[in-house]
Amino acid sequence: MKTQLEVACRLYNALLHAEQEEYEKNKHTMGRNELRQLVLDLRK
């Protein structure tokens, strides 16, 4: 069973990676709503 810290680290790393990809692709960072939706999608 994963600890809460492991889950939090995986979520943080996924968000960081997505943010970097978004910036490289569109030259802007993700907004709060985009990040919120990404978190919801990752939790599924």
C-alpha positions as CSV (number, residue, x, y, z in Angstrom):
1,M,0.0,0.0,0.0
2,K,1.3,3.4,-0.9
3,T,1.8,6.0,1.7
4,Q,0.3,9.4,1.4
5,L,3.7,10.9,0.9
6,E,4.4,8.6,-2.1
7,V,1.0,9.5,-3.6
8,A,1.6,13.2,-3.1
9,C,5.1,13.0,-4.7
10,R,3.7,11.2,-7.7
11,L,0.9,13.8,-8.1
12,Y,3.4,16.6,-7.8
13,N,5.7,15.1,-10.4
14,A,2.8,14.5,-12.8
15,L,1.7,18.1,-12.4
16,L,5.2,19.5,-12.8
17,H,5.7,17.4,-16.0
18,A,2.3,18.5,-17.4
19,E,3.2,22.2,-16.6
20,Q,6.5,21.9,-18.4
21,E,4.9,20.3,-21.4
22,E,2.2,23.0,-21.6
23,Y,4.8,25.8,-21.4
24,E,7.0,24.2,-24.1
25,K,4.0,23.7,-26.4
26,N,2.1,27.0,-25.9
27,K,4.6,29.3,-24.2
28,H,2.3,29.9,-21.2
29,T,1.7,28.1,-18.0
30,M,-1.5,26.3,-17.0
31,G,-4.2,28.2,-15.2
32,R,-5.7,27.2,-11.9
33,N,-8.7,25.6,-13.5
34,E,-6.5,23.5,-15.9
35,L,-4.4,22.3,-13.0
36,R,-7.5,21.5,-11.0
37,Q,-9.0,19.5,-13.9
38,L,-5.7,17.6,-14.3
39,V,-5.6,16.7,-10.6
40,L,-9.2,15.4,-10.9
41,D,-8.3,13.3,-14.0
42,L,-5.2,11.9,-12.3
43,R,-7.2,10.8,-9.3
44,K,-9.5,8.6,-11.4
